C-alpha cells in the first residue's frame, strides 16, 4: 500500500528542485498534493501535469510565504480543495546564489533569507500546526542545512547557516510544544545537484567538494524526497524533533 495514501500534503516552493521532487514522490505514494509556488507559475503547472498524468491528484496554489495573508490563503485554499492538511513541508527558500538574487548586497540577501526561509517557516508552522493538533494528527518537515551545524567559510554560507540553524532550533522547540498530536522533523541536505551546482559553481570547487564526500557524488533532489516520504509516513511515527542529514557522509 502507498505510504501516504489519501493524505493531503502541502509543499512550499514546489515548482522545481527539491520541492518538485518531494511533490512527485508524495504523489507516487498516494498523497493529494498542493504544489505551492511564488512566481514560477508555468513550472508549477508542469509539476501538476506530471502528477495528474500519472494518475495522481494535485493542484498549484500561488502564495508568497513571506506574507502572512498569503500563508492563510494557501491553507484555506488547500483545505477547500482536498480537506484537512495532514502533511506540510516548508521547502520554500530565498535564492541568493543565482539570477537576480546573486546581485543583491549582503544586507538585502540576509533580509530575504530571514523573510522567506526563517520567518516563512515559522509563520507557516504557527498557522498550520494548531490546525493539525485540533485534527489530532499531522506531520511537518522543515528544511535546514547540514553545514549550518558545522560551518562553511564565506559570506553567503555565514548568512545561510545562521538562518538554517535558526530553523533547526525553532523546529525542535516546536516539536516539544505540539506533541504528541503533531510530529515536526527536520531535513538537512548537504551538497545537492541544484541550479547553482549545475550552472554556477566553478568546476574545480565542485570537484573539490566531491573529493570530501565519502559517497563521492552530490546528492539529487530525489535523495532528499525519499527521506521526506519516510518522515511524513507512519514508518516515522516515533520520530519528532529529529534531523536527518542527507549529505553522503560529509558530516
Buried (B, 14 or more C-beta within 10 A) or exposed (E): EBBBEEBBBBBBBBBBBBBBBBBBBBBBBBBBBBBBBBEBEEBBBBBBEBBBEEEBBBBBBBBBBBBBEBBBBBBEBBBEBBEBBBBBBBBBBBBBBEEEBEEBEEEEBBBBBBBBBBBBBBBBBEBBBBBBBEBEBBBBBBBBBBBBBEEEEEEBBBBBBBBBBBBBEBBBEBBEEBEEBBBBBBBBBBBBBBBBBEEEBEEEEBEEBBEEBEEEEBBBBBBBBEBBBBBBBEEBEEBBBBBBBBBBEBE
